[in-house]
Every structure is written in C-alpha cells, then in structure tokens.
Amino acid sequence: MSVERPLPDPADTAAGQVVQAPAGPLVLGGDLGGTSTRIVIADSEGNVIGRGAAAGGNPTSHPASAAANFGQALHVATTGLDPAMVQAAVVGMAGGVALARPDVKAQFEAAWTGAGLTVPPQYIGDLEVAFASGTPEPDGTVLIAGTGSNAGLMRNHQLVRMAGGHGWLLGDDGSGFWLGREAVRSVLKTLDLREPLGPLGQSVVLAILTERDADAIARGEGYETLRDDLVRTVNSRPPVMLAELAPAVIAAYGAQDETAQALVKRAAELLTETAARLQTTSDTGPMVLAGSVAGESSPVGQLIRQYFDGDVRTARDGVSGATWLALDRLDPALATERTHSRLVLS
C-alpha cells in the first residue's frame, strides 16, 4: 500500500499572491503543451511576480504558431518587469526534440529575445517538469498517463532513464489511448459473438456513432451493420482520438461494468509494470504520478497507488515545477522545500 504524502503549507505567502517587490534576481519557468502555454516569473524566495499565458502549440507539427504563442506568453509575463533581471530559466516542452531543427530553434530564439530576455533558457521534457511539480526530492520515479504514457527515472532532478513513451502504435500501454482502443476491441468482440452490449459497449457505440438509436443498440439490432460502421468510422479518424473514449471506460467502471473493471485493472497493471522497469531495490525516492488517467480521482490512478509499495505523490502545475527547477539552476541552495511549496501552491 502506497503512502500519499500531502503537500506542506507555505509558511507565509498565500497561494496565488503576486509579490510586487521581488527579492534578488529573478527566474523563469515555462510549460509548453498542446492546449496551453504558461510562463511564471519568480524571485529568489519563490514568490511569483509575473505570469503569462497563451494558446498551446506543437513545435513538431506547427512550430510557427507554437513559437508565436510562446512569445505572447513571455511578453505578458514580463510586463512591468526588467527582463534582464531573469538570470535562470527552465522551460518544459513536449516535442522539444523539434528544437534540434535550425529553423524551429531560430523561431523560438526570436520569441525569447523579442521579449527582452537575455539569459539562455534550458529546455527539458515533460517527465522532468512533472516530477519537479510533485516533489522537491532529487531522486525518484515519475509516471505520466494521459493520452499516452511513459515513465522516467530521476537522479538529482534530471532524467537518466526512460521506459515507455513509444507512441500509440508501439506502446502507450495503460494510457487513455489504450483504454479507448481496448474498449472498441471489446465491443467488436461482443458483436462477433452476437452477445448483448453492456453499459460500456453501448456508451462506446453512441460516442462513435452519434446518430445511432440508443434503444436499437440496447436491443442488439443490426450486428453486422453496426460492426462495419464502427470499424469504418474509427479507421477514418486520427488514431489518437481513441483516447476520447477513456472517460466512457471510467464511467462504466463506476457503473460496475465487468469489461470496464477489467480494463481499468489491466491499465493499472501495465502502468505499474512500466514504472517497475526503472526501479531497483536501492531506490527509495518517491514516485510522482501525472496525467488524467493516473490522477487521484481516476480508478486507474487509485489502483496504481495501491500497487506501489512506497511514497506516491501527485504532480501539480507543471509550470511551477519548471520555475522551481530554474531556482535550482540559479543556486541549488534556493531550491528548498519551502520555495517548492510556495510555487506549487501559488
């Protein structure tokens, strides 16, 4: 049985408070994701003095818009501040490998310098940001399970090994995509056997074939047509859209659907196995869980917490983790539990 450790309360600065008189040099943390781009600027005591947000972006598929949104968030965060005071910066970015391309790198450099920033940023992956947002400990394991899934082994706040993260075609075991795909496969198997669909099966059909009559589905009418329409519709969409069915699995789990219960249990097992590939008997650090599938309210996440015999913590706001890591880059003595708590709760 895992031990879920609560976050400590900061000694003074209230959550969400923006300090107008910064203490010492400044640091910047960033979190660039597909849905949003967020920037936080803090002083050396972990007090937030600037925030910026913009739309998300994918630097791999749409680098121009991703860089433009990055620049917009930077400008908002630095409004009223002297950007030259920022002396350390860490930016978490999914798809950061795209910065190896000179054209993409140039667009992000232009966004950075265009905001008046002079210190070079350090770009890191989502595993490192997630781990730092969940714990100030230097060593441990991080497991992300959202649309996809991957795990990382952390040493001194840096990623040293990975497991999973192979994408929907080769991996993503236990993820939202995996749950959705397995749900559809279970429906197709039921239709092949001419058996009635349970709550999960009916929900999956209605989510994919939105114009179908719910009563007709419950009565099991038109097995052949239903099966063919499901296969055709699913294969006409981007594969990653199967992850949108994960909430249906979770809901059916709560309704005691046997298939959903089996899928949730298997997802938790697969995710636990992924993290276990990285752990040795000498590892005593916490495991940080991140992503909607591994969340505290998800039955998958709850089972993982039961399976893991150790200290389990939950990832918080990624941009706060990046900002705290920037404090560590500025001066390791500043990266304390107190500043971590202050940033995570801000």
VEXBADO-47876 format. One record per residue (C-alpha): residue number from 0; residue in one letter; x, y, z. Coordinates in nm, 3 decimals. Each point is the difference from the previous one (the first is absolute). Example, Ala and Ser with C-alpha at 12.3 -4.5 7.8 and 13.67 -1.06 7.14 Angstrom:
// VEXBADO-47876
(atom 0,'A',(1.230,-0.450,0.780))
(atom 1,'S',(0.137,0.344,-0.066))
//
This chain:
// VEXBADO-47876
(atom 0,'M',(0.000,0.000,0.000))
(atom 1,'S',(0.143,0.334,-0.102))
(atom 2,'V',(0.026,0.300,0.227))
(atom 3,'E',(-0.146,0.318,-0.151))
(atom 4,'R',(0.182,0.297,0.147))
(atom 5,'P',(-0.184,0.333,0.013))
(atom 6,'L',(0.165,0.318,-0.112))
(atom 7,'P',(0.128,0.217,0.285))
(atom 8,'D',(-0.159,0.339,0.051))
(atom 9,'P',(0.227,0.297,-0.071))
(atom 10,'A',(0.102,0.189,0.308))
(atom 11,'D',(-0.111,0.338,-0.121))
(atom 12,'T',(-0.079,0.107,-0.358))
(atom 13,'A',(-0.358,-0.092,-0.078))
(atom 14,'A',(-0.077,-0.218,-0.300))
(atom 15,'G',(-0.048,0.205,-0.313))
(atom 16,'Q',(0.150,0.318,0.142))
(atom 17,'V',(0.219,0.201,-0.236))
(atom 18,'V',(0.281,0.182,0.177))
(atom 19,'Q',(0.068,0.351,-0.129))
(atom 20,'A',(0.344,0.049,0.159))
(atom 21,'P',(0.221,-0.288,-0.120))
(atom 22,'A',(0.282,-0.133,0.213))
(atom 23,'G',(0.328,-0.019,-0.189))
(atom 24,'P',(0.039,-0.138,-0.353))
(atom 25,'L',(-0.290,-0.154,-0.187))
(atom 26,'V',(-0.062,-0.342,-0.152))
(atom 27,'L',(-0.240,-0.109,-0.271))
(atom 28,'G',(-0.186,-0.326,-0.042))
(atom 29,'G',(-0.200,-0.105,-0.303))
(atom 30,'D',(-0.233,-0.281,-0.093))
(atom 31,'L',(-0.080,-0.040,-0.369))
(atom 32,'G',(-0.274,-0.248,-0.077))
(atom 33,'G',(-0.248,-0.079,-0.272))
(atom 34,'T',(-0.285,0.186,0.172))
(atom 35,'S',(0.174,0.292,0.168))
(atom 36,'T',(0.329,0.187,0.041))
(atom 37,'R',(0.073,0.133,0.348))
(atom 38,'I',(0.281,0.209,0.142))
(atom 39,'V',(0.080,0.086,0.364))
(atom 40,'I',(0.263,0.243,0.124))
(atom 41,'A',(0.106,-0.021,0.364))
(atom 42,'D',(0.254,0.157,0.229))
(atom 43,'S',(0.271,-0.184,0.189))
(atom 44,'E',(-0.239,-0.076,0.289))
(atom 45,'G',(-0.251,-0.172,-0.223))
(atom 46,'N',(-0.248,0.288,-0.007))
(atom 47,'V',(-0.185,0.029,-0.330))
(atom 48,'I',(0.032,0.348,-0.151))
(atom 49,'G',(-0.113,-0.061,-0.356))
(atom 50,'R',(-0.222,-0.235,-0.199))
(atom 51,'G',(-0.076,-0.045,-0.365))
(atom 52,'A',(-0.222,-0.235,-0.196))
(atom 53,'A',(-0.088,-0.063,-0.361))
(atom 54,'A',(-0.136,-0.273,-0.220))
(atom 55,'G',(0.192,-0.324,-0.028))
(atom 56,'G',(0.200,-0.129,-0.290))
(atom 57,'N',(0.195,-0.291,-0.137))
(atom 58,'P',(0.357,0.095,-0.097))
(atom 59,'T',(0.027,-0.316,-0.209))
(atom 60,'S',(-0.306,0.037,-0.222))
(atom 61,'H',(-0.070,0.375,0.029))
(atom 62,'P',(0.322,0.174,0.112))
(atom 63,'A',(-0.097,0.349,-0.119))
(atom 64,'S',(-0.320,0.021,0.206))
(atom 65,'A',(0.167,-0.170,0.299))
(atom 66,'A',(0.281,0.257,-0.002))
(atom 67,'A',(-0.245,0.288,-0.045))
(atom 68,'N',(-0.206,-0.114,0.299))
(atom 69,'F',(0.319,-0.044,0.201))
(atom 70,'G',(0.098,0.358,-0.079))
(atom 71,'Q',(-0.344,0.130,0.091))
(atom 72,'A',(0.008,-0.170,0.342))
(atom 73,'L',(0.352,0.133,0.062))
(atom 74,'H',(-0.105,0.356,-0.076))
(atom 75,'V',(-0.296,-0.020,0.238))
(atom 76,'A',(0.213,-0.149,0.279))
(atom 77,'T',(0.273,0.265,-0.029))
(atom 78,'T',(-0.236,0.298,-0.015))
(atom 79,'G',(0.115,0.258,0.256))
(atom 80,'L',(0.323,-0.190,0.070))
(atom 81,'D',(0.356,0.032,-0.118))
(atom 82,'P',(0.059,-0.319,-0.204))
(atom 83,'A',(0.374,0.035,0.057))
(atom 84,'M',(-0.061,-0.085,0.368))
(atom 85,'V',(-0.090,-0.356,-0.101))
(atom 86,'Q',(0.321,-0.190,0.064))
(atom 87,'A',(-0.114,-0.362,-0.039))
(atom 88,'A',(-0.277,-0.158,-0.208))
(atom 89,'V',(-0.135,-0.352,-0.042))
(atom 90,'V',(-0.271,-0.078,-0.253))
(atom 91,'G',(-0.179,-0.333,-0.020))
(atom 92,'M',(-0.106,-0.093,-0.348))
(atom 93,'A',(-0.167,-0.306,-0.148))
(atom 94,'G',(0.152,-0.058,-0.342))
(atom 95,'G',(0.310,0.197,0.093))
(atom 96,'V',(0.208,-0.218,-0.230))
(atom 97,'A',(-0.127,0.226,-0.280))
(atom 98,'L',(0.237,0.270,0.126))
(atom 99,'A',(0.282,-0.201,-0.154))
(atom 100,'R',(-0.121,0.136,-0.334))
(atom 101,'P',(0.175,0.333,-0.070))
(atom 102,'D',(-0.314,0.165,-0.139))
(atom 103,'V',(-0.210,-0.093,0.304))
(atom 104,'K',(0.277,0.099,0.240))
(atom 105,'A',(0.027,0.339,-0.170))
(atom 106,'Q',(-0.373,0.066,0.043))
(atom 107,'F',(0.012,-0.074,0.371))
(atom 108,'E',(0.316,0.207,0.046))
(atom 109,'A',(-0.172,0.291,-0.171))
(atom 110,'A',(-0.297,-0.033,0.237))
(atom 111,'W',(0.236,-0.008,0.298))
(atom 112,'T',(0.219,0.295,-0.090))
(atom 113,'G',(-0.304,0.190,-0.127))
(atom 114,'A',(-0.128,0.005,0.359))
(atom 115,'G',(0.328,0.161,0.110))
(atom 116,'L',(0.134,-0.310,0.172))
(atom 117,'T',(0.376,-0.044,-0.006))
(atom 118,'V',(0.076,-0.314,0.203))
(atom 119,'P',(-0.016,-0.316,-0.216))
(atom 120,'P',(-0.288,-0.230,0.096))
(atom 121,'Q',(0.043,-0.369,0.075))
(atom 122,'Y',(-0.261,-0.212,-0.176))
(atom 123,'I',(-0.095,-0.327,0.171))
(atom 124,'G',(-0.260,-0.270,-0.050))
(atom 125,'D',(-0.338,-0.052,0.160))
(atom 126,'L',(0.127,-0.279,0.226))
(atom 127,'E',(0.246,0.228,0.179))
(atom 128,'V',(-0.258,0.276,0.039))
(atom 129,'A',(-0.263,-0.241,0.133))
(atom 130,'F',(0.239,-0.147,0.257))
(atom 131,'A',(0.110,0.342,0.125))
(atom 132,'S',(-0.361,0.113,0.033))
(atom 133,'G',(-0.077,-0.294,0.227))
(atom 134,'T',(0.298,-0.010,0.233))
(atom 135,'P',(0.313,0.195,0.097))
(atom 136,'E',(0.186,-0.329,0.041))
(atom 137,'P',(0.293,-0.035,-0.243))
(atom 138,'D',(-0.043,-0.372,-0.075))
(atom 139,'G',(-0.298,-0.217,-0.080))
(atom 140,'T',(-0.231,-0.117,-0.275))
(atom 141,'V',(-0.263,0.181,-0.202))
(atom 142,'L',(-0.287,-0.160,-0.189))
(atom 143,'I',(-0.217,0.194,-0.244))
(atom 144,'A',(-0.327,-0.150,-0.123))
(atom 145,'G',(-0.222,0.225,-0.203))
(atom 146,'T',(-0.067,-0.040,-0.370))
(atom 147,'G',(0.328,-0.192,-0.014))
(atom 148,'S',(0.224,-0.145,0.269))
(atom 149,'N',(0.365,-0.005,0.098))
(atom 150,'A',(0.218,-0.019,0.308))
(atom 151,'G',(0.334,0.141,0.103))
(atom 152,'L',(0.271,-0.060,0.259))
(atom 153,'M',(0.121,0.322,0.160))
(atom 154,'R',(0.339,0.065,0.155))
(atom 155,'N',(0.085,0.344,0.140))
(atom 156,'H',(-0.310,0.146,-0.173))
(atom 157,'Q',(0.115,-0.128,-0.339))
(atom 158,'L',(-0.139,-0.276,-0.220))
(atom 159,'V',(0.248,-0.286,-0.028))
(atom 160,'R',(-0.218,-0.282,-0.139))
(atom 161,'M',(-0.336,-0.039,-0.169))
(atom 162,'A',(-0.250,-0.282,-0.044))
(atom 163,'G',(-0.298,0.011,-0.231))
(atom 164,'G',(-0.078,0.313,-0.196))
(atom 165,'H',(0.007,-0.195,-0.326))
(atom 166,'G',(-0.313,0.155,-0.146))
(atom 167,'W',(-0.344,-0.145,-0.076))
(atom 168,'L',(0.120,-0.245,-0.263))
(atom 169,'L',(0.275,-0.162,0.205))
(atom 170,'G',(-0.093,0.070,0.359))
(atom 171,'D',(-0.196,0.240,0.221))
(atom 172,'D',(-0.105,-0.298,0.213))
(atom 173,'G',(-0.266,0.084,0.258))
(atom 174,'S',(-0.054,0.350,-0.139))
(atom 175,'G',(-0.319,0.175,-0.102))
(atom 176,'F',(0.064,-0.114,-0.356))
(atom 177,'W',(0.047,-0.358,0.118))
(atom 178,'L',(-0.323,0.010,0.199))
(atom 179,'G',(-0.192,0.132,-0.300))
(atom 180,'R',(0.145,-0.250,-0.243))
(atom 181,'E',(-0.063,-0.294,0.229))
(atom 182,'A',(-0.356,0.120,0.058))
(atom 183,'V',(-0.069,-0.002,-0.374))
(atom 184,'R',(0.163,-0.341,-0.038))
(atom 185,'S',(-0.223,-0.136,0.276))
(atom 186,'V',(-0.307,0.130,-0.183))
(atom 187,'L',(0.107,-0.160,-0.326))
(atom 188,'K',(0.059,-0.332,0.174))
(atom 189,'T',(-0.345,0.017,0.157))
(atom 190,'L',(-0.158,0.070,-0.338))
(atom 191,'D',(0.190,-0.290,-0.158))
(atom 192,'L',(-0.144,-0.230,0.266))
(atom 193,'R',(-0.352,0.143,-0.046))
(atom 194,'E',(-0.017,0.078,0.369))
(atom 195,'P',(-0.184,0.298,0.151))
(atom 196,'L',(0.201,0.313,0.066))
(atom 197,'G',(0.048,0.105,0.361))
(atom 198,'P',(0.013,0.359,0.131))
(atom 199,'L',(0.354,0.055,-0.128))
(atom 200,'G',(-0.077,-0.142,-0.345))
(atom 201,'Q',(-0.309,0.215,-0.040))
(atom 202,'S',(0.188,0.312,0.109))
(atom 203,'V',(0.282,-0.069,-0.245))
(atom 204,'V',(-0.240,-0.050,-0.292))
(atom 205,'L',(-0.190,0.319,0.079))
(atom 206,'A',(0.324,0.198,0.036))
(atom 207,'I',(0.126,-0.113,-0.340))
(atom 208,'L',(-0.328,-0.030,-0.193))
(atom 209,'T',(-0.180,0.298,0.145))
(atom 210,'E',(-0.309,-0.034,-0.221))
(atom 211,'R',(-0.077,-0.356,0.107))
(atom 212,'D',(-0.316,-0.072,0.194))
(atom 213,'A',(0.085,-0.096,0.358))
(atom 214,'D',(-0.299,-0.233,0.033))
(atom 215,'A',(0.090,-0.184,-0.319))
(atom 216,'I',(0.355,-0.047,0.123))
(atom 217,'A',(-0.123,-0.136,0.332))
(atom 218,'R',(-0.223,-0.246,-0.185))
(atom 219,'G',(0.298,-0.121,-0.204))
(atom 220,'E',(-0.149,0.084,-0.339))
(atom 221,'G',(0.217,-0.015,-0.313))
(atom 222,'Y',(0.317,-0.164,0.128))
(atom 223,'E',(0.171,-0.013,-0.340))
(atom 224,'T',(-0.080,0.357,-0.096))
(atom 225,'L',(0.096,0.128,0.343))
(atom 226,'R',(0.333,-0.179,-0.005))
(atom 227,'D',(0.086,0.123,-0.350))
(atom 228,'D',(-0.098,0.358,0.082))
(atom 229,'L',(0.215,-0.005,0.313))
(atom 230,'V',(0.305,-0.130,-0.185))
(atom 231,'R',(-0.041,0.246,-0.285))
(atom 232,'T',(-0.057,0.301,0.224))
(atom 233,'V',(0.288,-0.073,0.236))
(atom 234,'N',(0.242,-0.059,-0.286))
(atom 235,'S',(-0.100,0.327,-0.167))
(atom 236,'R',(0.110,0.205,0.302))
(atom 237,'P',(0.344,0.079,0.144))
(atom 238,'P',(0.092,-0.295,0.223))
(atom 239,'V',(0.068,0.224,0.299))
(atom 240,'M',(-0.371,0.087,0.011))
(atom 241,'L',(-0.060,-0.337,0.161))
(atom 242,'A',(0.124,0.161,0.321))
(atom 243,'E',(-0.326,0.197,0.008))
(atom 244,'L',(-0.173,-0.325,0.097))
(atom 245,'A',(0.196,-0.031,0.327))
(atom 246,'P',(-0.263,0.195,0.200))
(atom 247,'A',(-0.264,-0.249,-0.120))
(atom 248,'V',(0.210,-0.284,0.141))
(atom 249,'I',(0.039,0.182,0.332))
(atom 250,'A',(-0.374,0.070,0.018))
(atom 251,'A',(-0.087,-0.362,-0.079))
(atom 252,'Y',(0.245,-0.111,0.267))
(atom 253,'G',(-0.198,0.201,0.251))
(atom 254,'A',(-0.317,-0.169,-0.128))
(atom 255,'Q',(0.152,-0.342,0.080))
(atom 256,'D',(0.038,-0.101,-0.365))
(atom 257,'E',(0.213,-0.316,0.003))
(atom 258,'T',(0.188,0.081,-0.321))
(atom 259,'A',(0.083,0.351,0.120))
(atom 260,'Q',(0.117,-0.133,0.335))
(atom 261,'A',(0.230,-0.247,-0.175))
(atom 262,'L',(0.141,0.273,-0.225))
(atom 263,'V',(0.065,0.239,0.289))
(atom 264,'K',(0.173,-0.273,0.198))
(atom 265,'R',(0.215,-0.098,-0.298))
(atom 266,'A',(0.090,0.362,-0.073))
(atom 267,'A',(0.121,0.046,0.357))
(atom 268,'E',(0.204,-0.319,-0.026))
(atom 269,'L',(0.162,0.108,-0.328))
(atom 270,'L',(0.087,0.344,0.132))
(atom 271,'T',(0.144,-0.147,0.320))
(atom 272,'E',(0.206,-0.243,-0.208))
(atom 273,'T',(0.130,0.289,-0.212))
(atom 274,'A',(0.123,0.187,0.307))
(atom 275,'A',(0.141,-0.320,0.151))
(atom 276,'R',(0.240,-0.038,-0.294))
(atom 277,'L',(0.193,0.296,0.137))
(atom 278,'Q',(0.005,-0.081,0.368))
(atom 279,'T',(0.261,-0.196,0.194))
(atom 280,'T',(0.004,-0.123,0.359))
(atom 281,'S',(0.218,0.296,0.097))
(atom 282,'D',(-0.253,0.259,-0.118))
(atom 283,'T',(-0.170,0.169,0.294))
(atom 284,'G',(-0.118,0.322,-0.162))
(atom 285,'P',(-0.365,0.084,-0.063))
(atom 286,'M',(-0.200,-0.081,-0.309))
(atom 287,'V',(-0.182,0.298,-0.149))
(atom 288,'L',(-0.315,-0.070,-0.200))
(atom 289,'A',(-0.115,0.240,-0.269))
(atom 290,'G',(-0.272,0.011,-0.263))
(atom 291,'S',(-0.376,-0.045,0.007))
(atom 292,'V',(0.008,-0.380,-0.010))
(atom 293,'A',(0.237,-0.016,0.299))
(atom 294,'G',(-0.175,0.275,0.193))
(atom 295,'E',(-0.124,-0.030,0.356))
(atom 296,'S',(-0.364,-0.018,-0.110))
(atom 297,'S',(0.061,-0.259,-0.273))
(atom 298,'P',(-0.056,-0.366,0.094))
(atom 299,'V',(0.312,-0.083,-0.200))
(atom 300,'G',(0.201,0.244,0.209))
(atom 301,'Q',(-0.154,-0.131,0.320))
(atom 302,'L',(0.101,-0.357,-0.086))
(atom 303,'I',(0.355,0.109,-0.086))
(atom 304,'R',(0.025,0.159,0.342))
(atom 305,'Q',(-0.108,-0.329,0.156))
(atom 306,'Y',(0.246,-0.205,-0.205))
(atom 307,'F',(0.302,0.220,0.073))
(atom 308,'D',(0.159,-0.072,0.336))
(atom 309,'G',(0.158,0.332,0.070))
(atom 310,'D',(-0.040,0.377,0.009))
(atom 311,'V',(-0.239,0.112,-0.276))
(atom 312,'R',(-0.054,0.366,-0.079))
(atom 313,'T',(-0.213,0.179,-0.255))
(atom 314,'A',(0.137,0.238,-0.261))
(atom 315,'R',(-0.132,0.353,0.029))
(atom 316,'D',(0.031,0.293,-0.237))
(atom 317,'G',(0.283,-0.068,-0.243))
(atom 318,'V',(0.099,0.364,-0.036))
(atom 319,'S',(0.057,0.018,0.377))
(atom 320,'G',(0.233,-0.297,-0.021))
(atom 321,'A',(0.195,0.165,-0.281))
(atom 322,'T',(0.028,0.323,0.198))
(atom 323,'W',(0.132,-0.186,0.303))
(atom 324,'L',(0.257,-0.174,-0.219))
(atom 325,'A',(0.106,0.343,-0.125))
(atom 326,'L',(0.067,0.096,0.362))
(atom 327,'D',(0.219,-0.309,0.027))
(atom 328,'R',(0.189,0.103,-0.313))
(atom 329,'L',(0.051,0.349,0.142))
(atom 330,'D',(0.121,-0.129,0.337))
(atom 331,'P',(-0.069,-0.351,0.139))
(atom 332,'A',(-0.029,0.151,0.347))
(atom 333,'L',(-0.316,0.181,-0.114))
(atom 334,'A',(-0.177,-0.321,-0.103))
(atom 335,'T',(-0.142,-0.086,0.341))
(atom 336,'E',(-0.319,-0.167,0.118))
(atom 337,'R',(-0.126,0.341,0.101))
(atom 338,'T',(0.045,0.158,-0.344))
(atom 339,'H',(-0.140,-0.314,-0.162))
(atom 340,'S',(-0.313,0.017,0.212))
(atom 341,'R',(-0.039,0.371,-0.064))
(atom 342,'L',(0.021,-0.040,-0.378))
(atom 343,'V',(-0.216,-0.311,-0.025))
(atom 344,'L',(-0.275,0.157,0.207))
(atom 345,'S',(0.021,0.338,-0.175))
//
